[in-house]
Amino acid sequence: MHTVDLNSNKILLLISFSLGLFCLVLVNFELVTFQLLKWLGLVLVSCSVIVATLQQKNKLFVHIDKAGISYGIGFTVRYIHQESIESISSHTSLFGDVLTVRTRDNSVVRFYAWQVSEADLSKAERLLAL
């Protein structure tokens, strides 16, 4: 197959969901009384569920092929055409791998929390002929 499909970082989703649930449990059992902690827990749990649902419905994705990079962010699909890509790189951060795409007009698109292996990165570079 001539496509590189990046996988989401499920460990990051599980950690954020667990942290949000932990915050809600602390507030629910009155171990702490911070309203901010309650809101943080609600936001983390909600965002984790929304992101996981979008990924399961194939609305949140990153595909790399000979034509370029297509990525879904909710209910819209965006494209970065192959001829406008200058370089593609990856580095590891606190939240997982970050795929960085630099275009010829010096704009940068970053894809956070996607699993990018060295083999996937080299295959993507070969497909895009960088």
C-alpha positions, -999 to 999 in steps of 0.1 A, spaced: 0 0 0 13 35 -9 -2 53 21 12 60 56 -17 62 81 -6 76 114 -21 61 146 -34 82 174 -16 81 208 -41 60 227 -19 61 258 -22 98 259 -60 96 256 -61 71 284 -39 92 307 -60 123 301 -92 104 307 -78 88 339 -65 121 352 -99 138 346 -117 109 363 -93 111 392 -100 149 396 -137 142 396 -134 115 422 -114 138 445 -140 164 443 -169 140 446 -156 124 478 -148 159 491 -111 152 495 -105 186 480 -130 214 475 -116 233 446 -141 241 419 -113 245 394 -104 209 399 -140 199 392 -140 219 359 -105 205 350 -118 170 355 -149 176 334 -129 192 306 -104 164 305 -130 136 305 -151 154 279 -122 161 255 -109 126 258 -144 111 250 -149 135 220 -114 128 206 -118 90 210 -153 92 193 -140 113 164 -111 88 159 -134 58 159 -157 75 133 -126 83 111 -132 120 115 -98 126 131 -69 112 110 -36 119 92 -29 101 58 3 106 39 5 95 2 21 105 -31 -4 134 -35 5 149 -1 -10 149 33 -47 148 41 -59 152 76 -93 154 92 -101 177 121 -136 169 131 -160 174 102 -136 190 77 -108 175 57 -77 195 48 -49 189 23 -13 198 20 -3 191 -16 30 174 -23 45 202 -43 40 227 -15 58 205 11 94 215 18 102 191 47 87 167 71 101 158 105 92 143 138 103 148 174 91 134 207 76 157 233 58 154 266 25 146 249 38 121 224 53 124 189 49 157 170 49 155 132 60 188 118 54 197 81 71 228 67 57 242 35 74 262 8 57 294 19 73 290 53 42 280 72 44 251 96 17 225 104 21 204 135 3 172 142 3 165 180 -2 132 197 2 109 167 24 79 168 52 83 142 78 56 139 111 61 121 100 36 95 67 56 89 87 88 87 111 74 61 83 59 41 65 92 41 96 110 29 100 84 1 63 88 -9 66 126 -9 101 124 -26 117 150 -3 
